[in-house]
Every structure is written in structure tokens, then in C-alpha cells.
Amino acid sequence: MKRFFFYFILLVTLLPIGVSAEAFQFRFEDSKGKVHRLSDYKGRWVLVNFWATWCPPCLEEIPDLVALYKERQDIMVIGIAMDYEDKETVMEYAQALSIPYPVVLGSREIASQLDELSMLPSTYLFDPDGKPAARKVGLLTREDIEAFIRQY
């Protein structure tokens, strides 16, 4: 019974996106000047995570995202910092949290390449073919992501 509820909650929270992949040909420039496109990561899962330094659930999920990025070669993580006052604060948080994956300094324009953000954190997952696989608004764990990938 516990297992049923786990999978039910997982299905409810990781809702498949029913939009064509062409709508998601994003272009993000990270804090180091490198440009990231969805097509750059063909053959890998791509997880795009919108977060903010003032957002406790955002900061809570980052260690799981760091672990996924470091331990799984089949997953690319891109963090997009939103609603910040200055670049230095974002980069201090990224350093303090030991974020090894690319950090993009986000804006509404950057976010609109994927969707209209209603809440942070918000995460978008694309399958290895570059097709939208899932979207999650709210806290996400490594276990949630890996369970979804196994079931996909």
C-alpha cells in the first residue's frame, strides 16, 4: 500500500509535459559565458532547475541535484537562479553549496523559453531524445528523479 501511494504521489508531482519538443529549443548562457542548448545534450537527460537564494526548498534540493550531476553521466543539470539582486550573491551561494553544474543568471525572458514560472523551485526534465518528459513545481528529490527515469 505504501508503494502504491509513493507511485501515485510521484505521478501526480512529476506530470508529463504534453508539448512538442520543438517548443523547447532553449538557449541559456551560464555565468562563465558558455552557451547551453538542449540539442547540445542529445543522449542525456537534461534537468533544468529554477531556484533562488531566498527560497528554502530550492536550497534544500540543490545537494540532490549536485549528487545527480556528479554521479550520473547520463544526466545534465542546469541551474537557473531567479529573482536575485546581484550576480555576486548568486555566485557566493553557488560556491557555498558546491554547485559544479552550470549556473545561469535567469530572468523572466530566459524562463519564458520553457514556461511561465509560477513558483520556485520549478524543474523541467527532458529525455535523452530532447523531448519534454516532466515538469515539477516545488521541492524535488534525487529519489523522485531517479524513480521517474526508471519508469519512463
C-alpha positions as CSV (number, residue, x, y, z in Angstrom):
1,M,0.0,0.0,0.0
2,K,2.9,2.4,0.8
3,R,4.4,1.7,-2.6
4,F,1.1,2.5,-4.3
5,F,0.9,5.9,-2.6
6,F,4.6,6.6,-3.4
7,Y,4.0,6.0,-7.1
8,F,0.7,7.9,-7.0
9,I,2.4,10.9,-5.5
10,L,5.3,10.6,-7.9
11,L,2.9,10.5,-10.9
12,V,0.9,13.5,-9.6
13,T,4.0,15.6,-8.9
14,L,6.0,14.7,-12.0
15,L,3.4,15.4,-14.6
16,P,4.4,14.6,-18.1
17,I,4.5,17.6,-20.4
18,G,2.3,17.3,-23.5
19,V,4.1,19.9,-25.6
20,S,6.1,19.2,-28.7
21,A,9.9,19.2,-28.3
22,E,10.3,22.0,-30.9
23,A,8.8,24.4,-28.3
24,F,11.8,23.7,-26.0
25,Q,14.9,24.6,-28.1
26,F,16.3,26.8,-25.3
27,R,19.5,28.8,-25.3
28,F,21.0,29.7,-21.9
29,E,24.3,31.5,-21.3
30,D,25.8,30.5,-18.0
31,S,27.7,32.7,-15.5
32,K,31.0,31.7,-17.2
33,G,29.8,32.7,-20.7
34,K,29.2,29.2,-22.0
35,V,26.0,28.8,-24.1
36,H,23.9,25.7,-23.4
37,R,21.3,24.4,-25.9
38,L,19.0,21.4,-25.4
39,S,20.5,19.9,-28.6
40,D,24.0,20.0,-27.0
41,Y,23.0,17.2,-24.7
42,K,21.4,14.6,-27.1
43,G,21.7,11.2,-25.5
44,R,21.5,12.5,-21.9
45,W,18.7,13.5,-19.6
46,V,18.6,17.3,-19.2
47,L,17.3,18.7,-15.9
48,V,16.7,22.5,-15.8
49,N,16.1,23.8,-12.3
50,F,14.9,27.3,-11.5
51,W,15.9,28.4,-8.0
52,A,16.5,31.4,-5.8
53,T,18.9,32.2,-3.0
54,W,16.0,33.2,-0.7
55,C,14.0,30.0,-1.4
56,P,14.4,27.3,1.4
57,P,13.0,24.4,-0.7
58,C,15.3,25.5,-3.6
59,L,18.4,25.3,-1.4
60,E,17.2,22.0,0.2
61,E,17.0,20.3,-3.2
62,I,20.4,21.5,-4.5
63,P,22.5,18.8,-2.8
64,D,20.5,16.1,-4.5
65,L,21.0,17.9,-7.9
66,V,24.7,18.1,-7.2
67,A,24.9,14.4,-6.4
68,L,23.0,13.5,-9.6
69,Y,25.3,15.7,-11.7
70,K,28.5,14.3,-10.2
71,E,27.4,10.6,-10.0
72,R,25.4,10.1,-13.2
73,Q,27.0,10.7,-16.6
74,D,23.5,10.3,-18.2
75,I,22.1,13.5,-16.6
76,M,23.0,17.1,-17.3
77,V,21.8,19.7,-14.8
78,I,21.5,23.4,-15.5
79,G,20.6,25.7,-12.6
80,I,18.9,28.9,-13.3
81,A,19.0,31.5,-10.5
82,M,15.9,33.7,-10.5
83,D,14.9,36.8,-8.6
84,Y,18.3,37.9,-7.4
85,E,19.7,41.3,-6.6
86,D,23.2,40.9,-7.8
87,K,25.4,38.3,-9.5
88,E,27.9,38.1,-6.7
89,T,25.3,36.9,-4.2
90,V,24.2,34.1,-6.5
91,M,27.8,33.0,-7.1
92,E,28.5,33.1,-3.4
93,Y,25.6,30.7,-2.9
94,A,26.7,28.5,-5.7
95,Q,30.2,28.3,-4.2
96,A,28.9,27.7,-0.7
97,L,26.6,24.9,-2.0
98,S,29.5,23.4,-4.1
99,I,27.4,23.6,-7.3
100,P,29.5,22.0,-10.0
101,Y,26.9,22.3,-12.8
102,P,26.3,25.4,-14.9
103,V,24.5,28.3,-13.2
104,V,22.6,30.7,-15.4
105,L,21.6,34.1,-14.1
106,G,17.9,34.0,-15.0
107,S,15.2,36.4,-16.0
108,R,11.6,36.2,-17.0
109,E,12.7,36.3,-20.6
110,I,15.1,33.3,-20.0
111,A,12.4,31.4,-18.1
112,S,9.8,32.0,-20.9
113,Q,11.8,29.8,-23.2
114,L,10.3,26.9,-21.2
115,D,7.2,28.2,-19.5
116,E,5.7,30.9,-17.3
117,L,7.1,30.3,-13.8
118,S,4.5,30.4,-11.1
119,M,6.6,29.2,-8.2
120,L,10.2,28.3,-7.2
121,P,11.7,25.8,-7.3
122,S,10.5,24.6,-10.7
123,T,12.2,21.8,-12.6
124,Y,11.9,20.6,-16.2
125,L,13.2,17.3,-17.3
126,F,13.9,16.4,-20.9
127,D,14.6,12.8,-22.1
128,P,17.7,11.7,-23.9
129,D,16.0,12.5,-27.3
130,G,15.4,16.1,-26.2
131,K,11.7,15.6,-25.7
132,P,9.9,17.1,-22.6
133,A,9.4,14.3,-20.1
134,A,8.3,16.0,-16.9
135,R,7.8,19.3,-15.0
136,K,7.7,19.6,-11.2
137,V,6.8,22.7,-9.3
138,G,8.0,22.6,-5.7
139,L,10.6,20.5,-3.9
140,L,12.2,17.6,-5.8
141,T,14.4,14.8,-4.5
142,R,17.0,12.7,-6.2
143,E,14.8,9.7,-5.5
144,D,11.9,11.3,-7.3
145,I,14.0,12.0,-10.4
146,E,15.6,8.5,-10.5
147,A,12.3,6.8,-9.9
148,F,10.7,8.8,-12.8
149,I,13.6,7.9,-15.1
150,R,13.3,4.2,-14.3
151,Q,9.6,4.3,-15.0
152,Y,9.9,6.4,-18.2
